[in-house]
Every structure is written in structure tokens, then in C-alpha cells.
Amino acid sequence: MRAAGLGHKDAEWIAAATLDRYLQSIGQPQIYGTQYRFPNGGGVTMEPYDRAFLVDALRKALSAGDLASRERKLAEYAKLVAPAEDDGAEVGSN
């Protein structure tokens, strides 16, 4: 957060992404929409994601992008991910 306070633009996005990842790690929904999960069953998701928690202006101010840009990115990832056999486990996040 100090780097963001000093005006380092990349630090703002990293702070938002770090918070989202932390929230997911404690079983809470992300709030900026920076984390994508790729279930073994195929596809891609940002869930759990609380889209109503922040207004787009704040998402943009922290370089996380507005809801529409997050949904476009999700659709782009979905086109790249081929369905796989479902064994119930997750392979990672981005």
C-alpha cells in the first residue's frame, strides 16, 4: 500500500489483486474481480465474486477495471479453456 501511496500505478492493481486473493483464501468473495479460477471440469470463473460491493469508479481508480471489462476478460479466458474431465479438484487461479 505504501507504493500505491507514493504513486506507483502498478502497485494499485497489485493491492487490489492481493486483497481479492486473500479474500478467496479465507473463503470470502473477491471484490475487484481480479482472480480467475479454472476448475478441472473445464471453464473459468471469478466466483465467488461480490460484484455489488464496490462501484466501478473505485475499481477503475485502483486499476482493476470496471465490471464490464472484468466480464469481457472472463469471456476471453472462457474461449481459451477447453472442457476437461471433472474430478472435482481445481488446477489453479490467475
Biotite code that builds the C-alpha atoms (Angstrom):
import biotite.structure as struc

atoms = struc.array([
    struc.Atom([0.000, 0.000, 0.000], chain_id="A", res_id=1, res_name="MET", atom_name="CA", element="C"),
    struc.Atom([2.915, 2.340, 0.610], chain_id="A", res_id=2, res_name="ARG", atom_name="CA", element="C"),
    struc.Atom([3.981, 2.020, -3.025], chain_id="A", res_id=3, res_name="ALA", atom_name="CA", element="C"),
    struc.Atom([0.442, 2.892, -4.123], chain_id="A", res_id=4, res_name="ALA", atom_name="CA", element="C"),
    struc.Atom([0.532, 5.907, -1.809], chain_id="A", res_id=5, res_name="GLY", atom_name="CA", element="C"),
    struc.Atom([3.757, 7.006, -3.473], chain_id="A", res_id=6, res_name="LEU", atom_name="CA", element="C"),
    struc.Atom([2.036, 6.945, -6.855], chain_id="A", res_id=7, res_name="GLY", atom_name="CA", element="C"),
    struc.Atom([3.324, 3.699, -8.343], chain_id="A", res_id=8, res_name="HIS", atom_name="CA", element="C"),
    struc.Atom([0.429, 2.846, -10.665], chain_id="A", res_id=9, res_name="LYS", atom_name="CA", element="C"),
    struc.Atom([1.147, -0.910, -10.836], chain_id="A", res_id=10, res_name="ASP", atom_name="CA", element="C"),
    struc.Atom([1.021, -1.052, -7.040], chain_id="A", res_id=11, res_name="ALA", atom_name="CA", element="C"),
    struc.Atom([-2.659, -0.114, -7.086], chain_id="A", res_id=12, res_name="GLU", atom_name="CA", element="C"),
    struc.Atom([-3.563, -3.153, -9.198], chain_id="A", res_id=13, res_name="TRP", atom_name="CA", element="C"),
    struc.Atom([-1.327, -5.424, -7.124], chain_id="A", res_id=14, res_name="ILE", atom_name="CA", element="C"),
    struc.Atom([-3.026, -4.198, -3.934], chain_id="A", res_id=15, res_name="ALA", atom_name="CA", element="C"),
    struc.Atom([-6.464, -4.953, -5.411], chain_id="A", res_id=16, res_name="ALA", atom_name="CA", element="C"),
    struc.Atom([-5.366, -8.385, -6.665], chain_id="A", res_id=17, res_name="ALA", atom_name="CA", element="C"),
    struc.Atom([-3.730, -9.200, -3.331], chain_id="A", res_id=18, res_name="THR", atom_name="CA", element="C"),
    struc.Atom([-6.900, -8.327, -1.438], chain_id="A", res_id=19, res_name="LEU", atom_name="CA", element="C"),
    struc.Atom([-9.003, -10.458, -3.798], chain_id="A", res_id=20, res_name="ASP", atom_name="CA", element="C"),
    struc.Atom([-6.640, -13.405, -3.409], chain_id="A", res_id=21, res_name="ARG", atom_name="CA", element="C"),
    struc.Atom([-6.631, -13.017, 0.383], chain_id="A", res_id=22, res_name="TYR", atom_name="CA", element="C"),
    struc.Atom([-10.427, -12.879, 0.498], chain_id="A", res_id=23, res_name="LEU", atom_name="CA", element="C"),
    struc.Atom([-10.629, -16.079, -1.555], chain_id="A", res_id=24, res_name="GLN", atom_name="CA", element="C"),
    struc.Atom([-8.091, -17.791, 0.718], chain_id="A", res_id=25, res_name="SER", atom_name="CA", element="C"),
    struc.Atom([-10.330, -17.182, 3.748], chain_id="A", res_id=26, res_name="ILE", atom_name="CA", element="C"),
    struc.Atom([-13.468, -18.324, 1.940], chain_id="A", res_id=27, res_name="GLY", atom_name="CA", element="C"),
    struc.Atom([-14.880, -14.872, 1.173], chain_id="A", res_id=28, res_name="GLN", atom_name="CA", element="C"),
    struc.Atom([-15.872, -13.485, -2.237], chain_id="A", res_id=29, res_name="PRO", atom_name="CA", element="C"),
    struc.Atom([-13.408, -11.272, -4.055], chain_id="A", res_id=30, res_name="GLN", atom_name="CA", element="C"),
    struc.Atom([-14.491, -7.655, -4.578], chain_id="A", res_id=31, res_name="ILE", atom_name="CA", element="C"),
    struc.Atom([-12.393, -6.393, -7.509], chain_id="A", res_id=32, res_name="TYR", atom_name="CA", element="C"),
    struc.Atom([-12.730, -9.381, -9.842], chain_id="A", res_id=33, res_name="GLY", atom_name="CA", element="C"),
    struc.Atom([-9.005, -9.891, -10.403], chain_id="A", res_id=34, res_name="THR", atom_name="CA", element="C"),
    struc.Atom([-8.877, -13.636, -9.684], chain_id="A", res_id=35, res_name="GLN", atom_name="CA", element="C"),
    struc.Atom([-9.903, -16.355, -12.117], chain_id="A", res_id=36, res_name="TYR", atom_name="CA", element="C"),
    struc.Atom([-10.347, -19.999, -11.238], chain_id="A", res_id=37, res_name="ARG", atom_name="CA", element="C"),
    struc.Atom([-10.064, -22.847, -13.700], chain_id="A", res_id=38, res_name="PHE", atom_name="CA", element="C"),
    struc.Atom([-11.990, -25.876, -12.376], chain_id="A", res_id=39, res_name="PRO", atom_name="CA", element="C"),
    struc.Atom([-10.823, -29.283, -13.589], chain_id="A", res_id=40, res_name="ASN", atom_name="CA", element="C"),
    struc.Atom([-14.278, -29.772, -15.098], chain_id="A", res_id=41, res_name="GLY", atom_name="CA", element="C"),
    struc.Atom([-13.460, -27.059, -17.615], chain_id="A", res_id=42, res_name="GLY", atom_name="CA", element="C"),
    struc.Atom([-14.406, -23.455, -17.976], chain_id="A", res_id=43, res_name="GLY", atom_name="CA", element="C"),
    struc.Atom([-13.354, -20.470, -15.973], chain_id="A", res_id=44, res_name="VAL", atom_name="CA", element="C"),
    struc.Atom([-14.977, -18.485, -13.192], chain_id="A", res_id=45, res_name="THR", atom_name="CA", element="C"),
    struc.Atom([-14.393, -15.476, -10.982], chain_id="A", res_id=46, res_name="MET", atom_name="CA", element="C"),
    struc.Atom([-16.761, -16.851, -8.329], chain_id="A", res_id=47, res_name="GLU", atom_name="CA", element="C"),
    struc.Atom([-17.168, -16.234, -5.546], chain_id="A", res_id=48, res_name="PRO", atom_name="CA", element="C"),
    struc.Atom([-17.264, -12.578, -6.570], chain_id="A", res_id=49, res_name="TYR", atom_name="CA", element="C"),
    struc.Atom([-19.289, -9.831, -4.837], chain_id="A", res_id=50, res_name="ASP", atom_name="CA", element="C"),
    struc.Atom([-19.975, -7.564, -7.811], chain_id="A", res_id=51, res_name="ARG", atom_name="CA", element="C"),
    struc.Atom([-22.145, -5.193, -5.748], chain_id="A", res_id=52, res_name="ALA", atom_name="CA", element="C"),
    struc.Atom([-19.550, -4.432, -3.036], chain_id="A", res_id=53, res_name="PHE", atom_name="CA", element="C"),
    struc.Atom([-17.687, -1.693, -4.956], chain_id="A", res_id=54, res_name="LEU", atom_name="CA", element="C"),
    struc.Atom([-18.737, 0.893, -7.502], chain_id="A", res_id=55, res_name="VAL", atom_name="CA", element="C"),
    struc.Atom([-16.980, 0.897, -10.880], chain_id="A", res_id=56, res_name="ASP", atom_name="CA", element="C"),
    struc.Atom([-15.303, 4.237, -10.141], chain_id="A", res_id=57, res_name="ALA", atom_name="CA", element="C"),
    struc.Atom([-13.361, 2.695, -7.262], chain_id="A", res_id=58, res_name="LEU", atom_name="CA", element="C"),
    struc.Atom([-12.459, -0.402, -9.283], chain_id="A", res_id=59, res_name="ARG", atom_name="CA", element="C"),
    struc.Atom([-11.129, 1.860, -12.048], chain_id="A", res_id=60, res_name="LYS", atom_name="CA", element="C"),
    struc.Atom([-9.274, 4.104, -9.596], chain_id="A", res_id=61, res_name="ALA", atom_name="CA", element="C"),
    struc.Atom([-7.326, 1.066, -8.399], chain_id="A", res_id=62, res_name="LEU", atom_name="CA", element="C"),
    struc.Atom([-6.634, -0.071, -11.978], chain_id="A", res_id=63, res_name="SER", atom_name="CA", element="C"),
    struc.Atom([-8.791, -3.176, -11.520], chain_id="A", res_id=64, res_name="ALA", atom_name="CA", element="C"),
    struc.Atom([-11.156, -2.274, -14.363], chain_id="A", res_id=65, res_name="GLY", atom_name="CA", element="C"),
    struc.Atom([-14.916, -1.882, -14.301], chain_id="A", res_id=66, res_name="ASP", atom_name="CA", element="C"),
    struc.Atom([-17.426, -4.736, -14.188], chain_id="A", res_id=67, res_name="LEU", atom_name="CA", element="C"),
    struc.Atom([-17.850, -4.773, -17.952], chain_id="A", res_id=68, res_name="ALA", atom_name="CA", element="C"),
    struc.Atom([-14.095, -5.136, -18.549], chain_id="A", res_id=69, res_name="SER", atom_name="CA", element="C"),
    struc.Atom([-13.901, -7.950, -15.960], chain_id="A", res_id=70, res_name="ARG", atom_name="CA", element="C"),
    struc.Atom([-16.746, -9.787, -17.724], chain_id="A", res_id=71, res_name="GLU", atom_name="CA", element="C"),
    struc.Atom([-15.040, -9.312, -21.113], chain_id="A", res_id=72, res_name="ARG", atom_name="CA", element="C"),
    struc.Atom([-11.813, -10.765, -19.700], chain_id="A", res_id=73, res_name="LYS", atom_name="CA", element="C"),
    struc.Atom([-13.771, -13.712, -18.289], chain_id="A", res_id=74, res_name="LEU", atom_name="CA", element="C"),
    struc.Atom([-15.307, -14.334, -21.723], chain_id="A", res_id=75, res_name="ALA", atom_name="CA", element="C"),
    struc.Atom([-11.836, -14.174, -23.344], chain_id="A", res_id=76, res_name="GLU", atom_name="CA", element="C"),
    struc.Atom([-10.493, -16.761, -20.898], chain_id="A", res_id=77, res_name="TYR", atom_name="CA", element="C"),
    struc.Atom([-13.567, -18.961, -21.414], chain_id="A", res_id=78, res_name="ALA", atom_name="CA", element="C"),
    struc.Atom([-12.820, -19.139, -25.156], chain_id="A", res_id=79, res_name="LYS", atom_name="CA", element="C"),
    struc.Atom([-9.287, -20.352, -24.417], chain_id="A", res_id=80, res_name="LEU", atom_name="CA", element="C"),
    struc.Atom([-10.223, -23.048, -21.916], chain_id="A", res_id=81, res_name="VAL", atom_name="CA", element="C"),
    struc.Atom([-11.258, -26.390, -23.336], chain_id="A", res_id=82, res_name="ALA", atom_name="CA", element="C"),
    struc.Atom([-13.570, -28.598, -21.235], chain_id="A", res_id=83, res_name="PRO", atom_name="CA", element="C"),
    struc.Atom([-11.704, -31.312, -19.319], chain_id="A", res_id=84, res_name="ALA", atom_name="CA", element="C"),
    struc.Atom([-12.716, -34.368, -17.318], chain_id="A", res_id=85, res_name="GLU", atom_name="CA", element="C"),
    struc.Atom([-14.247, -33.399, -13.982], chain_id="A", res_id=86, res_name="ASP", atom_name="CA", element="C"),
    struc.Atom([-12.562, -34.921, -10.950], chain_id="A", res_id=87, res_name="ASP", atom_name="CA", element="C"),
    struc.Atom([-13.778, -32.165, -8.621], chain_id="A", res_id=88, res_name="GLY", atom_name="CA", element="C"),
    struc.Atom([-10.381, -30.537, -7.995], chain_id="A", res_id=89, res_name="ALA", atom_name="CA", element="C"),
    struc.Atom([-9.204, -27.146, -9.132], chain_id="A", res_id=90, res_name="GLU", atom_name="CA", element="C"),
    struc.Atom([-5.995, -26.620, -11.083], chain_id="A", res_id=91, res_name="VAL", atom_name="CA", element="C"),
    struc.Atom([-5.183, -23.065, -10.074], chain_id="A", res_id=92, res_name="GLY", atom_name="CA", element="C"),
    struc.Atom([-6.048, -19.410, -10.324], chain_id="A", res_id=93, res_name="SER", atom_name="CA", element="C"),
    struc.Atom([-4.810, -16.393, -12.170], chain_id="A", res_id=94, res_name="ASN", atom_name="CA", element="C"),
])
